[in-house]
C-alpha cells in the first residue's frame, strides 16, 4: 500500500488533524501516514507561505524526498490541501496513486460566493481587521465544526490556541495563503488516477455544492456526511476513514 499524505487547509498545521491519522491507520492496516506542514504553518511558521499552489506542490515533493518517503503517494486533502492535491496529481501523475478530496472547491467548478459562503464575509473581514488569536480560533471553530457539546468544543479551542501560540501563523502568511487559494484554477482535464470526493452537508464555510459539482464534472465517486461541518476529519474522522477503506475495497473488487 502506498504512503498516505494528509494535506490540511488554510492556516492549519499537522496537529489540527487531531485523532484522524490514528483513525485512518486503524481503517487501513499497514498504511504509512505522513502529515507534512505547508510553509507558513506549524513547524514551518517562520517561513513565507507561497502565493501559488504550484509552489506548495513543489515544497511537498521536496519535503517527502528529503524524508525518504517514496512515491507513489495516496493523497487525502482538505480544503486548500485539495487544491494542492489536484495540482500535484495533474503535474506529476506518476507520483500519485489516488486522491481523496475533502470539502474542497476550485474554479471553474464553483463560484467565489460558493467557495467561501457570502454569509461569512463580514465576520472574516472583521477578524482580519481587528486580529486577536482567541477571536480568530473561535471564529474558525464556529465556521468549520458542528460537532461536540460546549465542553468538548472548548477543549478543541484550548488545543488550537496552544498550537497557534506555539507556532503562530502571521497575518501576512494567512493573506498569502488566501491569495494562492483565490487564484487557483483546476486543470482543464481530470487527473487520471482514482478520485474520491467527500463532503459535509453541514459545511458552513464552503457550499457543499462545490464538491458535488466537482465530482459530477470529473465523474468521481462522491460520499456525503449528513451533518458534519467543513472540518470533516475533526467532526467525523472515523466516518472519513471508513469511507476511504470502503472505496479502496470497491476499487480492488472491480
MARVEXKE-366814 format. One line per 8 residues: number of its first residue (from 0); their letters; for each residue z, y, x of C-alpha. Coordinates in Angstrom, 3 decimals, decimal comma, always signed. Each point is the difference from the previous one (the first is absolute). Example, Ala and Ser with C-alpha at 12.3 -4.5 7.8 and 13.67 -1.06 7.14 Angstrom:
<atoms>
0	as	+7,800/-4,500/+12,300 ~ -0,660/+3,440/+1,370
</atoms>
This chain:
<atoms>
0	xxxxxxxx	+0,000/+0,000/+0,000 ~ -0,910/+3,429/+1,358 ~ +2,577/+2,651/+0,694 ~ +0,933/+2,234/-2,946 ~ +0,006/+3,707/+0,845 ~ +1,934/+2,180/-2,463 ~ -1,080/+3,649/-0,210 ~ +2,110/+2,634/-1,786
8	xxxxxxxx	-0,975/+3,266/-1,651 ~ +0,667/+3,715/+0,497 ~ +3,051/+0,936/+2,121 ~ +1,427/-3,520/-0,288 ~ +0,932/-2,354/+2,836 ~ +0,454/-3,717/+0,511 ~ +3,633/+0,012/-1,172 ~ -1,143/+1,222/-3,422
16	xxxxxxxx	-1,359/-3,508/-0,623 ~ +3,613/-1,025/-0,554 ~ +0,307/-3,689/-0,910 ~ -3,708/-0,479/-0,582 ~ -1,017/-1,422/+3,424 ~ +2,576/-2,747/-0,493 ~ -1,198/-0,661/-3,549 ~ -3,589/-0,267/+1,205
24	xxxxxxxx	+1,008/-2,309/+2,860 ~ +1,767/-2,262/-2,470 ~ -3,073/-0,149/-2,249 ~ -2,358/-0,594/+2,979 ~ +1,725/-2,514/+2,307 ~ -1,185/+0,296/+3,563 ~ -1,446/+3,481/-0,421 ~ +0,476/+2,514/+2,815
32	xxxxxxxx	+0,922/+3,342/-1,557 ~ -0,378/+3,271/+1,924 ~ +1,056/+3,417/-1,312 ~ -1,400/+2,746/+2,260 ~ +0,784/+3,670/-0,504 ~ -2,801/+2,534/-0,198 ~ +0,250/+2,942/+2,447 ~ +2,352/+2,689/-1,289
40	xxxxxxxx	+2,187/-2,485/-1,892 ~ +3,002/-2,118/+0,920 ~ +0,295/-0,810/+3,691 ~ -3,156/+2,069/+0,540 ~ +1,370/+3,098/-1,736 ~ -0,353/+2,120/+3,140 ~ -3,749/-0,633/+0,143 ~ -2,555/+2,102/-1,874
48	xxxxxxxx	-1,368/-1,704/-3,077 ~ -3,791/-0,423/+0,069 ~ -1,962/+2,115/-2,455 ~ -2,517/-2,778/-0,654 ~ +0,390/-3,529/-1,309 ~ -2,394/-1,193/+2,720 ~ +2,449/+1,135/+2,683 ~ +2,805/-1,875/-1,776
56	xxxxxxxx	-2,124/-3,155/+0,093 ~ -0,621/+0,385/+3,723 ~ +3,701/+0,484/+0,655 ~ +0,873/-3,197/-1,907 ~ -2,625/-2,005/+1,863 ~ +1,268/+1,206/+3,375 ~ +3,629/-0,616/-0,980 ~ -0,647/-3,590/-1,049
64	xxxxxxxx	-1,956/-0,691/+3,176 ~ +2,889/+1,407/+2,041 ~ +2,418/-2,277/-1,850 ~ -2,221/-3,009/+0,641 ~ -0,592/-0,682/-3,696 ~ -3,451/-1,608/-0,231 ~ -2,574/+0,549/-2,744 ~ -0,992/-0,919/-2,617
72	xxxxxxxx	+2,572/+1,862/-2,059 ~ +0,963/-0,110/-3,657 ~ +0,829/+3,504/-1,206 ~ +2,437/+0,908/-2,770 ~ -0,045/+3,734/-0,480 ~ +1,624/+2,502/-2,331 ~ -1,420/+3,372/-1,044 ~ -1,256/+1,842/+3,134
80	xxxxxxxx	+0,325/-3,311/+1,823 ~ -2,639/-1,326/-2,400 ~ -2,449/+2,595/+1,261 ~ +0,718/-1,088/+3,568 ~ -0,570/-3,625/-1,006 ~ -3,322/+0,711/-1,710 ~ -1,295/+2,052/+2,927 ~ +1,113/-2,662/+2,469
88	xxxxxxxx	-1,631/-2,795/-2,010 ~ -3,224/+1,981/-0,285 ~ -0,265/+0,965/+3,673 ~ +1,241/-3,249/+1,548 ~ -0,559/-2,813/-2,523 ~ +0,297/-2,647/+2,702 ~ +3,656/+1,014/+0,487 ~ +1,073/-0,252/-3,636
96	xxxxxxxx	+0,389/-3,279/-1,910 ~ +1,077/+1,512/-3,337 ~ +1,489/+3,139/-1,569 ~ +2,648/+0,557/-2,645 ~ -0,100/+3,597/-1,259 ~ +3,105/+1,220/-1,843 ~ -0,140/+3,075/-2,258 ~ -2,631/+1,663/+2,105
104	xxxxxxxx	-2,657/+2,513/-1,021 ~ -3,004/+1,536/+1,660 ~ -3,156/+1,936/-0,590 ~ -2,489/-0,529/-1,586 ~ +1,733/-2,500/-2,305 ~ +2,643/+2,383/-1,336 ~ +0,420/+3,727/-0,475 ~ +2,515/+2,186/+1,788
112	xxxxxxxx	+2,204/+0,496/-3,087 ~ +0,166/-3,808/-0,344 ~ +0,690/-0,648/+3,664 ~ +2,983/+2,344/-0,232 ~ +1,097/+0,426/-3,621 ~ -0,269/+3,657/-0,991 ~ +3,435/-0,108/-1,658 ~ +1,546/-0,203/+3,483
120	xxxxxxxx	-1,762/+2,976/+1,594 ~ +2,733/+2,565/-0,676 ~ +2,833/-2,213/+1,288 ~ -1,919/-0,877/+3,174 ~ -0,997/+3,593/+0,705 ~ +3,586/+1,135/-0,566 ~ +1,249/-2,595/+2,483 ~ -2,608/+0,989/+2,600
128	xxxxxxxx	+1,067/+3,636/-0,368 ~ +3,786/-0,444/-0,081 ~ +0,406/-3,053/+2,243 ~ +3,268/-1,884/+0,311 ~ +0,321/-3,671/+0,962 ~ +2,166/-1,106/-2,922 ~ -2,157/+1,735/-2,603 ~ -3,102/-1,495/+1,617
136	xxxxxxxx	+1,301/-3,560/-0,083 ~ +1,344/+0,373/-3,553 ~ -3,410/+1,217/-1,126 ~ -1,802/-2,868/+1,744 ~ +2,363/-2,539/-1,543 ~ -0,492/+1,506/-3,461 ~ -3,785/-0,020/+0,324 ~ -0,419/-3,423/+1,603
144	xxxxxxxx	+2,652/-2,312/-1,461 ~ +1,121/-1,046/-3,466 ~ +2,305/-2,850/+0,986 ~ +3,755/-0,415/+0,080 ~ +2,996/+1,654/-1,612 ~ +1,501/+3,260/+1,201 ~ +2,191/-1,648/+2,636 ~ -2,910/-1,994/+1,417
152	xxxxxxxx	-2,218/+3,061/+0,140 ~ +2,695/+1,990/+1,781 ~ +0,213/-2,832/+2,519 ~ -3,741/+0,199/+0,621 ~ +0,234/+3,772/+0,347 ~ +2,823/-0,297/+2,535 ~ -2,080/-2,356/+2,143 ~ -3,060/+2,243/-0,223
160	xxxxxxxx	+2,025/+3,034/+1,034 ~ +1,264/-1,922/+3,014 ~ -3,580/-0,865/+0,973 ~ -1,173/+3,582/-0,330 ~ +2,927/+1,442/+1,929 ~ -0,409/-2,516/+2,809 ~ -3,809/+0,316/+0,191 ~ -0,885/+3,269/-1,759
168	xxxxxxxx	-3,580/+0,450/-1,177 ~ -0,917/+3,626/+0,611 ~ -1,588/+2,158/-2,659 ~ -3,032/+0,411/+2,251 ~ -0,456/-3,777/+0,250 ~ +0,450/-0,409/-3,752 ~ -2,761/+2,556/-0,583 ~ -2,244/-1,680/+2,569
176	xxxxxxxx	+0,398/-3,330/-1,785 ~ -0,698/+1,622/-3,371 ~ -3,112/+1,610/+1,456 ~ -1,246/-3,335/+1,322 ~ +0,559/-1,670/-3,379 ~ -1,613/+2,821/-1,971 ~ -3,171/-0,091/+2,109 ~ -0,417/-3,756/+0,097
184	xxxxxxxx	-3,005/-1,479/-1,759 ~ -0,474/-3,732/-0,401 ~ -2,960/-1,637/+1,743 ~ -3,218/-0,234/-1,981 ~ +0,156/-3,787/-0,088 ~ +2,857/-2,356/-0,801 ~ +1,747/-1,638/+2,953 ~ -1,297/-3,531/+0,367
192	xxxxxxxx	+3,277/-1,948/+0,157 ~ +2,119/-1,153/-2,992 ~ +1,815/+2,871/-1,736 ~ +2,989/+0,041/-2,320 ~ +1,025/+3,177/-1,818 ~ +3,595/+0,279/-1,259 ~ +1,136/+2,870/-2,191 ~ +2,935/+1,148/-2,105
200	xxxxxxxx	-0,343/+0,987/-3,630 ~ +3,060/+2,237/+0,480 ~ -1,384/+1,927/+2,996 ~ +1,062/+3,631/-0,475 ~ -1,604/+1,296/+3,190 ~ -3,531/-1,456/-0,126 ~ -1,845/-0,787/-3,225 ~ -0,293/-3,823/-0,308
208	xxxxxxxx	-3,618/+0,489/-1,050 ~ -0,768/+0,719/+3,682 ~ +0,718/-3,614/+0,932 ~ -1,827/-1,293/-3,073 ~ -3,099/+2,041/+0,832 ~ -0,006/-1,166/+3,610 ~ +0,447/-3,657/-0,943 ~ -2,782/+0,252/-2,578
216	xxxxxxxx	-2,427/+1,730/+2,357 ~ +0,632/-2,524/+2,768 ~ +0,356/-3,032/-2,286 ~ +3,373/-0,745/+1,562 ~ +2,851/-2,025/-1,457 ~ +2,493/+2,309/-1,726 ~ +3,568/-0,649/-1,112 ~ +2,204/+2,527/-1,798
224	xxxxxxxx	+3,790/+0,143/-0,092 ~ +1,082/+1,200/-3,452 ~ +2,861/+2,301/+0,936 ~ +0,384/+0,736/+3,712 ~ -0,592/+3,390/+1,564 ~ -2,306/+1,103/+2,804 ~ +2,081/-1,732/+2,686 ~ -0,731/-3,435/-1,412
232	xxxxxxxx	+1,444/-1,943/+2,977 ~ +3,287/+1,900/-0,469 ~ +0,199/-0,463/-3,764 ~ -1,384/-3,548/-0,213 ~ -0,379/-1,408/+3,501 ~ +0,324/-3,628/-1,041 ~ -2,715/+0,505/-2,637 ~ -2,333/+1,419/+2,671
240	xxxxxxxx	+0,728/-2,886/+2,358 ~ -0,614/-2,609/-2,690 ~ -3,189/+1,770/-1,120 ~ -1,343/-0,172/+3,561 ~ +0,962/-3,665/+0,342 ~ -1,676/-0,824/-3,329 ~ -3,171/+1,842/+1,005 ~ -0,165/-1,832/+3,321
248	xxxxxx	+0,507/-3,349/-1,721 ~ -2,807/+0,734/-2,457 ~ -2,287/+1,028/+2,837 ~ +0,665/-3,266/+1,843 ~ -0,665/-1,992/-3,180 ~ -3,502/+1,434/-0,387
</atoms>
